[in-house]
Amino acid sequence: MNNWHSEYLAEDHRQDILKQSEKNRFAKTATQSRTNQSGLFARTMYNFANWMIATGKQIRNRYEVPAVTCHTPPSNSFAR
């Protein structure tokens, strides 16, 4: 009997499987390397952090006494 045809088809099928697995591996690494696409949670946390920083600066400017004109000892509270 001549088995070369079945062996040839098996090798061809093996090569197709290897090519497909390589494509899948490249596709997986390509989707993992997306750095510029942030989700809703990341954007929300970024905006929240910026809001907290801006609010903190406003509170500091409002209640902090400048060191140049301060002649009284500092109190433990920022609220006067």
N, CA and C atoms as a LAMMPS dump frame, in Angstrom:
ITEM: TIMESTEP
0
ITEM: NUMBER OF ATOMS
240
ITEM: BOX BOUNDS ff ff ff
-5.0000000000000000e+02 5.0000000000000000e+02
-5.0000000000000000e+02 5.0000000000000000e+02
-5.0000000000000000e+02 5.0000000000000000e+02
ITEM: ATOMS id mol type element x y z
1 1 1 N 0.83 -1.186 0
2 1 2 C 0 0 0
3 1 3 C 0.875 1.25 0
4 2 1 N 0.319 2.283 -0.567
5 2 2 C 1.042 3.536 -0.675
6 2 3 C 0.482 4.526 0.363
7 3 1 N 1.305 4.857 1.382
8 3 2 C 0.856 5.725 2.475
9 3 3 C 1.386 7.152 2.346
10 4 1 N 2.081 7.473 1.284
11 4 2 C 2.685 8.799 1.177
12 4 3 C 1.638 9.893 1.135
13 5 1 N 0.473 9.605 0.546
14 5 2 C -0.573 10.634 0.446
15 5 3 C -1.128 10.993 1.831
16 6 1 N -1.385 10.02 2.655
17 6 2 C -1.904 10.293 4
18 6 3 C -0.842 10.988 4.858
19 7 1 N 0.43 10.6 4.696
20 7 2 C 1.507 11.265 5.432
21 7 3 C 1.67 12.71 4.972
22 8 1 N 1.549 12.93 3.687
23 8 2 C 1.638 14.287 3.137
24 8 3 C 0.503 15.16 3.678
25 9 1 N -0.71 14.623 3.694
26 9 2 C -1.846 15.384 4.217
27 9 3 C -1.694 15.665 5.713
28 10 1 N -1.167 14.703 6.455
29 10 2 C -0.96 14.91 7.889
30 10 3 C 0.068 16.009 8.13
31 11 1 N 1.151 15.999 7.361
32 11 2 C 2.18 17.041 7.499
33 11 3 C 1.627 18.398 7.086
34 12 1 N 0.855 18.446 6.041
35 12 2 C 0.239 19.696 5.597
36 12 3 C -0.715 20.234 6.666
37 13 1 N -1.478 19.343 7.255
38 13 2 C -2.401 19.757 8.313
39 13 3 C -1.643 20.279 9.534
40 14 1 N -0.524 19.617 9.863
41 14 2 C 0.305 20.062 10.986
42 14 3 C 0.867 21.455 10.728
43 15 1 N 1.315 21.706 9.503
44 15 2 C 1.839 23.025 9.15
45 15 3 C 0.742 24.087 9.249
46 16 1 N -0.468 23.764 8.826
47 16 2 C -1.587 24.712 8.937
48 16 3 C -1.902 25.04 10.392
49 17 1 N -1.84 24.02 11.246
50 17 2 C -2.095 24.248 12.675
51 17 3 C -1.018 25.145 13.27
52 18 1 N 0.234 24.92 12.919
53 18 2 C 1.324 25.753 13.423
54 18 3 C 1.185 27.206 12.954
55 19 1 N 0.815 27.395 11.697
56 19 2 C 0.62 28.755 11.185
57 19 3 C -0.523 29.456 11.909
58 20 1 N -1.614 28.726 12.139
59 20 2 C -2.762 29.318 12.826
60 20 3 C -2.419 29.663 14.277
61 21 1 N -1.671 28.801 14.941
62 21 2 C -1.295 29.102 16.333
63 21 3 C -0.351 30.298 16.389
64 22 1 N 0.521 30.443 15.401
65 22 2 C 1.41 31.616 15.35
66 22 3 C 0.605 32.901 15.132
67 23 1 N -0.403 32.835 14.26
68 23 2 C -1.272 34.001 14.045
69 23 3 C -2.016 34.371 15.321
70 24 1 N -2.494 33.355 16.032
71 24 2 C -3.205 33.614 17.282
72 24 3 C -2.29 34.237 18.323
73 25 1 N -1.042 33.771 18.378
74 25 2 C -0.084 34.33 19.34
75 25 3 C 0.22 35.792 19.013
76 26 1 N 0.405 36.091 17.744
77 26 2 C 0.656 37.48 17.351
78 26 3 C -0.552 38.367 17.629
79 27 1 N -1.742 37.849 17.38
80 27 2 C -2.954 38.624 17.646
81 27 3 C -3.105 38.898 19.137
82 28 1 N -2.753 37.931 19.956
83 28 2 C -2.86 38.105 21.408
84 28 3 C -1.873 39.161 21.902
85 29 1 N -0.632 39.105 21.427
86 29 2 C 0.345 40.11 21.853
87 29 3 C -0.007 41.488 21.32
88 30 1 N -0.637 41.55 20.162
89 30 2 C -1.021 42.85 19.605
90 30 3 C -2.142 43.479 20.428
91 31 1 N -3.085 42.684 20.893
92 31 2 C -4.171 43.245 21.691
93 31 3 C -3.712 43.603 23.093
94 32 1 N -2.697 42.919 23.617
95 32 2 C -2.194 43.237 24.946
96 32 3 C -1.333 44.494 24.951
97 33 1 N -0.796 44.876 23.818
98 33 2 C 0.119 46.006 23.78
99 33 3 C -0.578 47.326 23.482
100 34 1 N -1.878 47.358 23.507
101 34 2 C -2.59 48.622 23.285
102 34 3 C -2.52 49.458 24.552
103 35 1 N -1.737 50.534 24.506
104 35 2 C -1.567 51.355 25.696
105 35 3 C -2.421 52.613 25.663
106 36 1 N -2.826 53.056 24.502
107 36 2 C -3.548 54.319 24.411
108 36 3 C -5.05 54.17 24.586
109 37 1 N -5.557 52.98 24.637
110 37 2 C -6.989 52.788 24.763
111 37 3 C -7.326 52.469 26.206
112 38 1 N -7.696 53.496 26.952
113 38 2 C -8.049 53.278 28.337
114 38 3 C -9.543 53.069 28.464
115 39 1 N -9.92 52.32 29.466
116 39 2 C -11.32 52.027 29.688
117 39 3 C -12.014 53.141 30.454
118 40 1 N -13.268 52.938 30.706
119 40 2 C -14.071 53.922 31.426
120 40 3 C -13.541 54.128 32.837
121 41 1 N -13.152 53.054 33.526
122 41 2 C -12.647 53.172 34.891
123 41 3 C -11.358 53.979 34.936
124 42 1 N -10.451 53.727 34.014
125 42 2 C -9.176 54.442 34.003
126 42 3 C -9.386 55.925 33.725
127 43 1 N -10.261 56.251 32.774
128 43 2 C -10.539 57.665 32.496
129 43 3 C -11.195 58.344 33.68
130 44 1 N -12.113 57.647 34.342
131 44 2 C -12.794 58.221 35.5
132 44 3 C -11.807 58.471 36.631
133 45 1 N -10.939 57.517 36.904
134 45 2 C -9.959 57.697 37.976
135 45 3 C -8.976 58.806 37.644
136 46 1 N -8.588 58.946 36.385
137 46 2 C -7.684 60.018 35.983
138 46 3 C -8.341 61.379 36.203
139 47 1 N -9.585 61.514 35.781
140 47 2 C -10.291 62.782 35.975
141 47 3 C -10.528 63.063 37.455
142 48 1 N -10.834 62.032 38.231
143 48 2 C -11.042 62.2 39.663
144 48 3 C -9.757 62.648 40.349
145 49 1 N -8.63 62.074 39.967
146 49 2 C -7.351 62.472 40.557
147 49 3 C -7.025 63.92 40.212
148 50 1 N -7.27 64.316 38.979
149 50 2 C -7.026 65.709 38.61
150 50 3 C -7.946 66.656 39.376
151 51 1 N -9.196 66.259 39.598
152 51 2 C -10.128 67.083 40.365
153 51 3 C -9.651 67.211 41.813
154 52 1 N -9.162 66.105 42.394
155 52 2 C -8.678 66.161 43.776
156 52 3 C -7.462 67.072 43.896
157 53 1 N -6.581 67.031 42.926
158 53 2 C -5.396 67.895 42.955
159 53 3 C -5.808 69.355 42.843
160 54 1 N -6.709 69.664 41.925
161 54 2 C -7.162 71.045 41.752
162 54 3 C -7.886 71.544 42.997
163 55 1 N -8.718 70.718 43.6
164 55 2 C -9.445 71.116 44.803
165 55 3 C -8.477 71.313 45.961
166 56 1 N -7.498 70.445 46.077
167 56 2 C -6.509 70.576 47.145
168 56 3 C -5.72 71.868 47.02
169 57 1 N -5.369 72.269 45.817
170 57 2 C -4.649 73.532 45.625
171 57 3 C -5.518 74.714 45.999
172 58 1 N -6.807 74.648 45.662
173 58 2 C -7.711 75.749 46.004
174 58 3 C -7.88 75.852 47.512
175 59 1 N -8.021 74.73 48.176
176 59 2 C -8.166 74.749 49.637
177 59 3 C -6.893 75.268 50.28
178 60 1 N -5.749 74.853 49.781
179 60 2 C -4.485 75.312 50.335
180 60 3 C -4.335 76.82 50.153
181 61 1 N -4.684 77.332 48.975
182 61 2 C -4.583 78.775 48.752
183 61 3 C -5.559 79.545 49.628
184 62 1 N -6.707 78.961 49.911
185 62 2 C -7.72 79.65 50.697
186 62 3 C -7.357 79.709 52.173
187 63 1 N -6.816 78.634 52.739
188 63 2 C -6.62 78.558 54.186
189 63 3 C -5.174 78.649 54.645
190 64 1 N -4.242 78.502 53.76
191 64 2 C -2.854 78.542 54.172
192 64 3 C -2.391 79.993 54.298
193 65 1 N -1.759 80.296 55.414
194 65 2 C -1.261 81.653 55.657
195 65 3 C 0.131 81.753 55.047
196 66 1 N 0.409 82.792 54.276
197 66 2 C 1.752 82.936 53.701
198 66 3 C 2.809 83.066 54.795
199 67 1 N 3.948 82.457 54.604
200 67 2 C 5 82.451 55.618
201 67 3 C 5.639 83.818 55.776
202 68 1 N 5.559 84.692 54.801
203 68 2 C 6.221 85.996 54.86
204 68 3 C 5.486 86.931 55.813
205 69 1 N 4.17 86.957 55.775
206 69 2 C 3.414 87.902 56.591
207 69 3 C 2.862 87.271 57.865
208 70 1 N 3.257 86.079 58.202
209 70 2 C 2.723 85.39 59.371
210 70 3 C 3.542 85.774 60.6
211 71 1 N 2.897 86.443 61.584
212 71 2 C 3.582 86.826 62.815
213 71 3 C 3.062 86.04 64.007
214 72 1 N 2.037 85.279 63.813
215 72 2 C 1.489 84.472 64.901
216 72 3 C 1.928 83.023 64.715
217 73 1 N 2.024 82.288 65.815
218 73 2 C 2.404 80.876 65.668
219 73 3 C 1.301 80.113 64.932
220 74 1 N 1.674 79.147 64.144
221 74 2 C 0.659 78.414 63.377
222 74 3 C -0.247 77.591 64.296
223 75 1 N -1.508 77.549 63.942
224 75 2 C -2.442 76.73 64.698
225 75 3 C -2.455 75.319 64.107
226 76 1 N -3.093 74.434 64.786
227 76 2 C -3.14 73.05 64.306
228 76 3 C -4.229 72.85 63.27
229 77 1 N -5.065 73.85 63.046
230 77 2 C -6.159 73.705 62.118
231 77 3 C -6.016 74.73 60.998
232 78 1 N -6.393 74.357 59.788
233 78 2 C -6.374 75.298 58.688
234 78 3 C -7.611 76.196 58.707
235 79 1 N -8.686 75.717 59.299
236 79 2 C -9.913 76.525 59.367
237 79 3 C -9.774 77.563 60.463
238 80 1 N -10.153 78.796 60.19
239 80 2 C -10.046 79.86 61.202
240 80 3 C -11.381 80.366 61.591
